[in-house]
Amino acid sequence: MKYSEIKARASELRKNQTPSEKLLWQNLRKHKLIGKKFLRQHPIVYESRGNEHFFFVPDFYCAQVKLAVELDGKIHEKTIERDTHRDSILNSMGIRIVRINNEELMDMDSVLKRIELALKQ
């Protein structure tokens, strides 16, 4: 995919966030969590071949510390193998991943503490 198409796809994802993504975003945006800047639906290119780029779009990404935060809804049960492969590629790039299932968002304080701990590592 060309980079302009990647940016358009990420923009579309930002416009169509799930309720869970919106809820967590309200707690991460504007450097609210220990002053770290998070981006939402930010594409990460992991391979390029000429004009062709291969990428992942984590739900939230803090480039300062290379931390991706992924929210896992019911669809995650069907995509575990793909997500595991994706996580291993991101890990090989030095990007750590915090996975949170939607039910955990009922206790936002605990979720934010988990993310904060990961930011400090």
C-alpha positions in Angstrom: 0.0 0.0 0.0 1.3 3.5 -0.8 2.0 5.8 2.2 -0.9 8.2 1.2 -3.3 5.2 1.3 -1.9 4.2 4.7 -2.5 7.7 6.1 -6.0 7.7 4.7 -6.8 4.3 6.3 -5.5 5.5 9.7 -7.6 8.7 9.4 -10.7 6.6 8.6 -10.0 4.4 11.7 -9.7 7.6 13.9 -13.1 8.8 12.6 -14.7 5.4 13.4 -13.4 4.6 16.9 -15.2 2.1 19.0 -16.8 3.3 22.2 -14.0 1.6 24.2 -11.4 3.4 22.1 -13.1 6.7 22.7 -13.2 6.1 26.4 -9.6 5.3 26.7 -8.6 8.1 24.4 -10.2 10.6 26.7 -7.8 9.4 29.4 -4.7 9.4 27.2 -5.0 12.5 25.0 -3.2 15.8 25.7 -0.4 14.2 27.7 -2.7 13.3 30.5 -0.8 10.2 31.5 2.5 11.2 33.1 3.1 13.8 30.4 3.5 11.2 27.6 2.1 11.9 24.2 -0.1 9.2 22.7 -1.2 9.0 19.1 -4.4 7.2 18.1 -4.5 4.9 15.2 -1.0 5.8 14.1 0.4 3.6 11.3 3.7 1.8 11.9 5.4 0.7 8.8 7.3 -2.6 9.3 8.5 -3.3 5.8 8.9 -1.4 2.5 9.5 -2.7 -1.0 9.8 0.3 -3.3 6.5 2.1 -3.2 4.8 -0.7 -1.3 4.6 -0.4 2.4 3.4 -3.0 5.0 2.1 -1.6 8.2 0.1 -2.1 11.5 -2.1 0.4 13.1 -2.2 0.0 16.9 -5.1 1.6 18.7 -2.8 4.0 20.6 1.0 4.6 20.4 3.5 6.5 22.5 6.5 7.0 20.2 8.6 8.4 23.0 8.9 5.0 24.7 7.8 2.8 21.8 4.7 1.5 23.5 1.5 0.4 21.7 -1.8 -0.1 23.6 -4.3 -2.4 22.0 -7.9 -2.8 23.0 -9.2 -6.3 22.5 -12.9 -6.8 21.9 -14.8 -9.9 21.0 -13.2 -10.0 17.6 -9.8 -10.7 19.3 -10.9 -14.2 20.1 -11.0 -14.9 16.4 -7.7 -13.1 15.6 -5.4 -14.4 18.3 -3.0 -16.1 15.9 -2.7 -13.0 13.7 -2.3 -10.7 16.7 0.5 -12.9 18.1 2.3 -12.7 14.8 1.8 -8.9 14.7 3.0 -8.6 18.3 6.2 -10.5 17.5 7.0 -8.2 14.5 6.4 -5.1 16.6 8.5 -6.5 19.5 11.3 -7.2 17.0 11.2 -3.4 16.2 11.6 -2.6 19.9 7.9 -1.8 20.4 6.2 -3.1 23.5 2.5 -3.9 23.6 0.0 -3.6 26.4 -3.2 -5.5 25.6 -6.4 -4.6 27.4 -9.7 -6.3 26.9 -12.8 -4.2 26.8 -14.2 -5.5 30.1 -11.1 -4.2 31.9 -12.1 -0.7 30.9 -14.8 -0.9 33.6 -11.9 -0.2 36.0 -10.2 2.6 34.2 -7.9 3.4 37.2 -6.4 -0.1 37.0 -6.0 0.2 33.2 -4.3 3.5 33.5 -1.9 2.2 36.2 -1.0 -0.7 33.9 -0.2 1.7 31.1 1.7 4.0 33.4 3.9 1.1 34.6 4.6 0.1 31.0 5.5 3.7 30.2 8.0 3.8 33.1 9.8 0.6 32.1 
